[in-house]
Amino acid sequence: MTTKRKVLPIMLALSMLITGAAACGGDNKKEENKAAESTTKAPAADTKKEDTTAAPSTPSAGKQSITVWAPDAVVDLTQSKLDTWLAGQNDWNAKYDIKVSAMGEGEAATQLLTDVEAGADIFGFAQDQLARLVAAGALSKPGGVFLDNIKNNNDAASVGAVTLNGDIYAYPETSDNGYFLYYDKSVVSDPSTLEGIIEQCGAAGKNFYMDIQSGWYDVAFFFGTGAQCYYEYDTEGNVTGAVCDYSGENGLKAMKAMVNMAKSKGKGYDQAPDGAASLFNPEGGTAGALVSGTWDAATVKDFLGDNYAAVKMPTFTVDGKSYQMSGFGGFKLVGVKPQTDSDKLTFCHIVADYLTSEEMQLARFDANSWGPSNKNAQQSSGVQSDAALAALADQLQYCPGQGQYPQAYWDLTKAFGTDINSGKYADADDAALTAALKDLEDSIKAAK
């Protein structure tokens, strides 16, 4: 069911990309407030002489090299697929060759920003690095058919992950990092509500396990009610500001939900310990349901067998109103470095478009179990038969992409969640809860 993409002739592709092509080259040293602008304005020299109806020019005698950074686990696969693909690109294979080198998504942005000129032309990176790369002018924005492919072919959460201030700067590659609900079908028959899950687990002498002593998991409640918390960074990775409204009405609702859940400790809920997936062991295990991610899929499935199930997170109810649990979404993205040569830039976008296509996403799923962001790939029989990935894909539509958070944020939210789990706020009124939230909010905003 692979959708074949039609590669545009060189001049048509250039006409579609011209707003973000040569303008990107050389702009990577501009100040932050000019970075986005630099990707939308092309120098007059790049447009006034361009004949968009002309045939492609004859390729130069020597080939130019395009460098691609990919994680070590997929370097060989990526190189092999690109070699085969490039052989069929008659407009380009006489002019360019492609070399894939190992570079993890977590390190790619730092390496690129250390020396943009020496960095790869096309690179995979984690979504929490997007703002730094944009601020540094290190990303060429997709345009034309490439922009359409991103918007039309990928799930909404991954499109959100490549978007900053309303503009798209990169290509979604995966939707495969986040959490959802595992459950034992012999214990939980209806996993739709948090309250129902806890009640069913309690009735069976089991527990619903979730880690709320963590700023990664407690946003399931905060973001679920509409509260916000994120940091702003400069290009060196320094915190320049924080947005947090936890002390408002939405934050209060989230905290009340967590306090209510903590009151069920020993009656169907408990704090998830390290290695919580092992609690599904049928020989003395106490788990009926667990909030976790794809990393626990094999363990849970092995223990539960035919009773294995995975779905999106449930809803929770506060003051008579229900909210969908949210969370952080984790995505792998592909970026294109600005170029001064508009032909090369166009080809780099064509390569990035192919690297994130349905074909390539399915190839990485088959070889490495990477979860696709491509909607057609998500509907493939292989992905659909993977219950954990299907549940995550469903959940991620409710989750914003995770940005960068300083260590102080994780320390503060761990202490906050620990207090909730200890029962500190079990009898607190709204004023006391709001005061606690204000302390947390102020500390989060002050964190560096």
C-alpha positions as CSV (number, residue, x, y, z in Angstrom):
1,M,0.0,0.0,0.0
2,T,3.0,2.2,-0.4
3,T,2.2,5.6,-2.0
4,K,4.7,6.5,-4.6
5,R,5.8,10.1,-4.7
6,K,6.4,11.8,-7.9
7,V,9.8,13.6,-7.9
8,L,9.4,17.0,-9.6
9,P,11.6,18.1,-12.5
10,I,14.3,20.4,-11.2
11,M,12.9,23.7,-12.3
12,L,9.4,23.0,-11.1
13,A,10.7,21.9,-7.7
14,L,12.8,25.1,-7.6
15,S,9.8,27.2,-8.3
16,M,7.9,25.6,-5.5
17,L,10.8,26.0,-3.0
18,I,12.0,29.4,-4.0
19,T,10.6,31.1,-1.0
20,G,12.7,29.0,1.3
21,A,15.7,28.1,-0.9
22,A,18.7,30.3,-1.4
23,A,17.4,32.7,1.2
24,C,18.3,30.1,3.8
25,G,21.9,29.8,2.8
26,G,24.2,32.1,4.7
27,D,21.5,33.2,7.1
28,N,22.5,30.9,9.9
29,K,24.4,33.6,11.8
30,K,21.5,36.0,12.0
31,E,20.1,37.0,15.4
32,E,17.1,35.0,16.8
33,N,14.4,37.4,15.8
34,K,15.4,37.2,12.2
35,A,15.8,33.5,11.9
36,A,12.2,32.7,10.8
37,E,12.2,35.7,8.4
38,S,15.4,34.5,6.8
39,T,13.7,31.3,5.6
40,T,10.9,33.1,3.8
41,K,12.6,35.8,1.8
42,A,14.7,34.8,-1.3
43,P,17.4,37.2,-2.6
44,A,16.4,38.8,-5.8
45,A,19.3,37.2,-7.5
46,D,17.8,33.8,-7.1
47,T,14.5,34.7,-8.7
48,K,15.1,37.3,-11.4
49,K,17.1,35.0,-13.7
50,E,15.2,31.7,-13.1
51,D,13.4,30.3,-16.1
52,T,10.9,27.9,-14.5
53,T,9.9,26.5,-17.9
54,A,13.4,25.6,-19.1
55,A,14.8,22.1,-19.2
56,P,17.2,21.1,-16.5
57,S,20.8,22.1,-17.2
58,T,23.5,19.6,-18.0
59,P,25.0,18.2,-14.7
60,S,28.6,19.1,-14.0
61,A,31.3,16.6,-14.6
62,G,32.1,16.0,-10.9
63,K,29.5,14.9,-8.5
64,Q,28.7,16.9,-5.4
65,S,28.4,15.0,-2.1
66,I,25.3,15.2,0.1
67,T,25.8,14.1,3.7
68,V,23.0,12.6,5.7
69,W,23.2,12.0,9.5
70,A,21.2,9.0,10.8
71,P,21.4,7.0,14.1
72,D,23.8,4.1,14.0
73,A,21.0,1.5,14.1
74,V,19.6,2.6,10.7
75,V,22.8,3.8,8.9
76,D,23.1,0.7,6.7
77,L,19.4,0.6,5.9
78,T,19.3,4.3,5.0
79,Q,22.4,4.1,2.8
80,S,21.0,1.0,1.0
81,K,17.6,2.5,0.4
82,L,19.1,5.8,-0.8
83,D,21.5,4.1,-3.2
84,T,18.6,2.3,-4.8
85,W,16.4,5.3,-4.9
86,L,19.0,7.7,-6.3
87,A,19.8,5.3,-9.1
88,G,16.3,6.0,-10.4
89,Q,16.5,9.7,-10.2
90,N,17.8,10.6,-13.6
91,D,17.7,14.4,-13.1
92,W,20.0,14.1,-10.1
93,N,22.1,10.9,-10.0
94,A,24.7,12.3,-12.4
95,K,25.2,15.4,-10.3
96,Y,25.0,14.2,-6.7
97,D,26.0,11.2,-4.5
98,I,24.8,10.6,-1.0
99,K,26.8,9.5,2.0
100,V,25.1,8.4,5.3
101,S,27.0,8.8,8.5
102,A,26.1,7.8,12.1
103,M,24.9,10.5,14.4
104,G,22.2,10.1,17.1
105,E,19.2,12.4,17.1
106,G,20.0,13.6,20.6
107,E,23.5,14.8,19.5
108,A,22.8,16.0,16.0
109,A,21.6,19.5,16.9
110,T,24.5,20.2,19.2
111,Q,27.0,19.0,16.7
112,L,25.4,21.0,13.9
113,L,25.2,24.2,15.9
114,T,28.8,23.8,16.9
115,D,29.8,24.2,13.3
116,V,26.9,24.6,10.8
117,E,29.1,24.6,7.8
118,A,30.7,21.3,8.8
119,G,27.4,19.7,9.7
120,A,25.4,17.3,7.6
121,D,23.2,18.6,4.8
122,I,20.3,16.5,6.0
123,F,20.0,15.2,9.6
124,G,17.7,13.5,12.0
125,F,17.1,15.2,15.3
126,A,14.9,15.0,18.3
127,Q,11.9,17.3,18.4
128,D,13.0,19.1,21.6
129,Q,15.9,20.7,19.6
130,L,13.6,22.4,17.0
131,A,13.5,25.8,18.7
132,R,17.3,26.0,19.0
133,L,17.8,25.1,15.4
134,V,15.2,27.6,14.2
135,A,16.7,30.3,16.3
136,A,20.1,29.7,14.8
137,G,18.8,29.7,11.2
138,A,20.0,26.2,10.8
139,L,16.9,24.8,9.1
140,S,15.6,25.4,5.6
141,K,11.8,25.4,5.6
142,P,10.0,23.0,3.3
143,G,7.8,24.6,0.7
144,G,5.5,23.6,-2.2
145,V,4.8,19.9,-2.6
146,F,7.1,19.0,0.3
147,L,5.1,21.1,2.6
148,D,1.9,19.6,1.3
149,N,3.3,16.1,1.9
150,I,4.2,16.9,5.5
151,K,0.7,18.3,6.2
152,N,-1.3,15.7,4.3
153,N,0.6,12.5,5.0
154,N,1.5,12.7,8.7
155,D,-0.5,12.5,11.9
156,A,-1.4,15.8,13.5
157,A,0.9,15.3,16.5
158,S,4.0,14.9,14.4
159,V,3.0,17.9,12.2
160,G,2.7,19.9,15.5
161,A,6.2,18.7,16.5
162,V,7.8,20.2,13.3
163,T,5.8,23.5,13.7
164,L,7.1,26.6,15.5
165,N,5.1,29.8,15.7
166,G,2.8,28.6,12.9
167,D,5.6,27.6,10.5
168,I,6.8,24.2,9.5
169,Y,10.6,23.7,9.6
170,A,11.3,20.0,9.3
171,Y,9.9,16.6,8.2
172,P,8.3,14.2,10.6
173,E,10.1,10.8,10.7
174,T,8.4,8.9,13.6
175,S,5.6,9.1,16.2
176,D,6.9,6.5,18.7
177,N,7.8,8.0,22.0
178,G,5.2,8.6,24.7
179,Y,3.0,6.6,27.0
180,F,-0.3,4.9,27.0
181,L,-2.2,2.2,28.9
182,Y,-1.4,-1.5,29.1
183,Y,-4.0,-3.6,30.8
184,D,-4.9,-7.2,31.7
185,K,-8.2,-8.0,29.9
186,S,-9.1,-10.5,32.7
187,V,-9.0,-7.6,35.2
188,V,-10.1,-4.6,33.2
189,S,-13.0,-4.9,30.8
190,D,-13.6,-1.1,30.2
191,P,-10.4,1.0,30.1
192,S,-12.1,4.2,29.0
193,T,-12.0,6.1,32.4
194,L,-9.4,6.4,35.1
195,E,-11.9,6.0,37.8
196,G,-13.3,2.9,36.2
197,I,-9.9,1.4,35.8
198,I,-9.0,1.9,39.5
199,E,-12.3,0.5,40.6
200,Q,-12.0,-2.6,38.4
201,C,-8.4,-3.2,39.5
202,G,-9.4,-2.8,43.2
203,A,-12.2,-5.2,42.9
204,A,-9.8,-7.8,41.5
205,G,-7.2,-7.2,44.2
206,K,-4.9,-5.6,41.6
207,N,-3.5,-2.1,41.0
208,F,-3.5,0.5,38.3
209,Y,0.2,1.7,38.3
210,M,1.3,5.2,37.2
211,D,4.3,7.3,38.0
212,I,3.1,10.8,39.1
213,Q,6.4,11.5,40.9
214,S,7.7,12.7,37.6
215,G,7.3,15.8,35.5
216,W,7.1,13.6,32.4
217,Y,4.0,11.8,33.6
218,D,2.1,14.4,35.6
219,V,1.6,16.5,32.5
220,A,-1.0,13.8,31.6
221,F,-3.2,15.7,34.0
222,F,-1.9,19.2,33.6
223,F,-2.0,19.2,29.8
224,G,-5.2,17.3,29.9
225,T,-7.1,20.1,31.6
226,G,-5.4,22.7,29.3
227,A,-2.6,24.0,31.6
228,Q,0.7,24.9,30.0
229,C,4.4,24.6,31.0
230,Y,7.3,25.0,28.7
231,Y,10.7,26.7,28.5
232,E,12.3,29.0,26.0
233,Y,16.0,28.7,25.0
234,D,18.7,30.6,23.2
235,T,20.9,29.0,20.5
236,E,23.4,28.0,23.1
237,G,20.8,26.0,25.0
238,N,20.4,28.6,27.9
239,V,17.0,29.1,29.4
240,T,15.7,32.6,28.5
241,G,12.2,32.2,30.0
242,A,9.4,29.9,31.0
243,V,5.7,29.8,30.5
244,C,3.7,28.1,33.3
245,D,0.1,28.6,34.4
246,Y,-0.3,25.7,36.9
247,S,-1.7,28.0,39.6
248,G,-4.7,28.9,37.4
249,E,-8.0,27.1,37.2
250,N,-6.8,24.4,34.8
251,G,-3.8,23.5,37.0
252,L,-6.1,23.3,40.1
253,K,-8.3,20.8,38.3
254,A,-5.3,18.7,37.3
255,M,-3.9,18.7,40.9
256,K,-7.3,17.7,42.3
257,A,-7.4,14.8,39.9
258,M,-4.0,13.6,41.1
259,V,-4.9,14.0,44.7
260,N,-8.1,12.0,44.2
261,M,-6.1,9.3,42.5
262,A,-3.6,9.2,45.4
263,K,-6.5,8.7,47.8
264,S,-7.1,5.4,46.0
265,K,-3.7,4.0,47.1
266,G,-4.1,0.5,48.3
267,K,-7.6,0.4,46.8
268,G,-6.8,0.0,43.1
269,Y,-4.0,2.5,42.5
270,D,-0.3,2.6,43.4
271,Q,2.8,4.6,42.4
272,A,4.6,2.8,39.6
273,P,8.0,1.5,40.7
274,D,11.0,1.0,38.4
275,G,10.4,-2.2,36.3
276,A,6.6,-2.0,36.8
277,A,6.0,-4.1,33.7
278,S,7.2,-7.1,35.7
279,L,4.1,-6.7,38.0
280,F,2.0,-8.2,35.3
281,N,3.7,-11.5,36.1
282,P,0.8,-14.0,36.6
283,E,2.7,-15.6,39.4
284,G,2.0,-13.1,42.2
285,G,2.0,-10.0,40.1
286,T,-0.2,-7.1,41.3
287,A,-0.7,-5.1,38.1
288,G,-4.1,-4.9,36.4
289,A,-3.1,-1.8,34.4
290,L,0.0,0.3,33.8
291,V,0.9,3.6,32.2
292,S,4.1,3.0,30.2
293,G,5.5,3.1,26.7
294,T,6.6,0.8,23.9
295,W,9.8,-0.2,25.7
296,D,7.7,-2.4,28.0
297,A,5.6,-4.0,25.2
298,A,7.5,-7.3,25.0
299,T,7.6,-7.8,28.7
300,V,3.9,-7.1,29.3
301,K,2.9,-9.2,26.3
302,D,5.0,-12.1,27.4
303,F,3.4,-12.1,30.9
304,L,-0.2,-11.5,29.8
305,G,-0.5,-13.6,26.7
306,D,-4.1,-13.7,25.4
307,N,-5.0,-11.1,28.1
308,Y,-2.6,-8.5,26.7
309,A,-4.1,-5.2,25.6
310,A,-3.0,-1.7,25.0
311,V,-5.0,1.5,24.4
312,K,-4.8,5.3,24.6
313,M,-4.8,6.9,28.0
314,P,-8.2,7.1,29.7
315,T,-10.3,10.2,30.6
316,F,-10.5,11.5,34.2
317,T,-13.3,13.5,35.9
318,V,-12.9,16.6,38.1
319,D,-15.9,18.6,39.5
320,G,-18.3,16.7,37.2
321,K,-16.3,17.3,33.9
322,S,-14.3,14.8,32.0
323,Y,-10.9,15.4,30.5
324,Q,-8.7,13.3,28.2
325,M,-5.4,12.4,29.7
326,S,-2.5,13.9,27.7
327,G,1.3,13.6,28.0
328,F,4.4,14.5,26.1
329,G,4.9,13.3,22.6
330,G,8.3,12.2,21.4
331,F,9.1,12.4,17.7
332,K,12.1,12.0,15.4
333,L,12.4,14.7,12.8
334,V,14.5,15.3,9.7
335,G,15.9,18.7,8.9
336,V,17.6,20.3,5.9
337,K,20.5,22.6,6.4
338,P,20.4,25.9,4.5
339,Q,22.5,26.0,1.3
340,T,23.8,28.8,-0.9
341,D,23.4,26.5,-4.0
342,S,19.7,26.5,-4.8
343,D,19.9,23.3,-6.9
344,K,21.6,21.5,-4.1
345,L,19.0,22.8,-1.6
346,T,16.1,21.6,-3.8
347,F,17.7,18.1,-4.0
348,C,18.3,18.0,-0.2
349,H,14.5,18.6,0.3
350,I,13.7,15.9,-2.2
351,V,16.0,13.5,-0.3
352,A,14.4,14.5,3.0
353,D,11.0,14.0,1.6
354,Y,11.9,10.5,0.5
355,L,13.6,9.7,3.8
356,T,10.3,10.5,5.6
357,S,8.0,8.9,3.0
358,E,5.7,6.0,3.7
359,E,8.1,3.6,2.0
360,M,11.0,4.6,4.3
361,Q,8.9,4.7,7.5
362,L,7.7,1.2,6.8
363,A,11.2,0.0,6.1
364,R,12.4,1.4,9.4
365,F,9.4,-0.2,11.2
366,D,10.1,-3.6,9.7
367,A,13.8,-3.4,10.5
368,N,13.9,-1.5,13.8
369,S,10.3,-1.2,15.0
370,W,10.3,2.6,14.7
371,G,6.7,3.9,14.9
372,P,5.6,5.7,11.8
373,S,4.2,9.2,11.7
374,N,2.9,8.6,8.2
375,K,-0.8,8.0,8.3
376,N,-0.8,5.3,5.6
377,A,2.1,3.5,7.3
378,Q,0.2,3.6,10.6
379,Q,-2.6,1.8,8.9
380,S,-0.4,-1.0,7.5
381,S,-1.2,-4.5,8.7
382,G,2.2,-4.8,10.5
383,V,1.8,-1.5,12.5
384,Q,-1.8,-2.2,13.2
385,S,-1.0,-5.6,14.6
386,D,1.4,-4.0,17.0
387,A,-1.0,-3.1,19.8
388,A,1.5,-0.9,21.6
389,L,2.3,1.2,18.5
390,A,-1.4,1.5,17.6
391,A,-2.3,2.6,21.1
392,L,0.6,5.2,21.1
393,A,-0.5,6.5,17.7
394,D,-4.0,7.0,19.1
395,Q,-2.7,8.7,22.2
396,L,-0.2,11.1,20.6
397,Q,-3.0,13.0,18.9
398,Y,-3.7,14.4,22.4
399,C,0.0,15.2,23.2
400,P,2.2,18.2,22.4
401,G,5.8,17.5,21.4
402,Q,8.2,17.6,24.3
403,G,10.4,20.6,24.4
404,Q,13.6,21.1,26.4
405,Y,13.3,21.2,30.2
406,P,16.2,21.9,32.6
407,Q,17.1,19.4,35.3
408,A,15.6,21.7,37.9
409,Y,12.1,21.1,36.4
410,W,12.4,17.4,36.8
411,D,13.6,17.7,40.4
412,L,10.8,20.1,41.3
413,T,8.0,18.0,39.7
414,K,9.4,14.9,41.3
415,A,9.2,16.5,44.8
416,F,5.7,17.8,44.0
417,G,4.4,14.4,42.9
418,T,6.0,12.7,45.9
419,D,4.1,15.1,48.2
420,I,0.8,14.2,46.4
421,N,1.5,10.4,46.7
422,S,2.4,10.8,50.4
423,G,-1.1,12.1,51.1
424,K,0.1,15.6,52.0
425,Y,-2.8,17.2,50.2
426,A,-5.5,14.6,50.9
427,D,-7.6,17.0,53.0
428,A,-6.5,20.3,51.5
429,D,-9.0,22.7,50.2
430,D,-8.8,24.6,46.9
431,A,-7.0,27.5,48.5
432,A,-4.3,25.3,49.9
433,L,-3.9,23.4,46.6
434,T,-3.7,26.7,44.7
435,A,-1.0,27.9,47.1
436,A,1.0,24.7,46.5
437,L,0.6,25.1,42.7
438,K,1.8,28.8,42.9
439,D,4.9,27.7,44.7
440,L,5.6,25.1,42.1
441,E,4.9,27.5,39.2
442,D,7.2,30.2,40.7
443,S,10.0,27.6,41.1
444,I,9.5,26.3,37.6
445,K,9.7,29.8,36.2
446,A,12.9,30.5,38.2
447,A,14.6,27.2,37.1
448,K,17.6,27.4,34.8
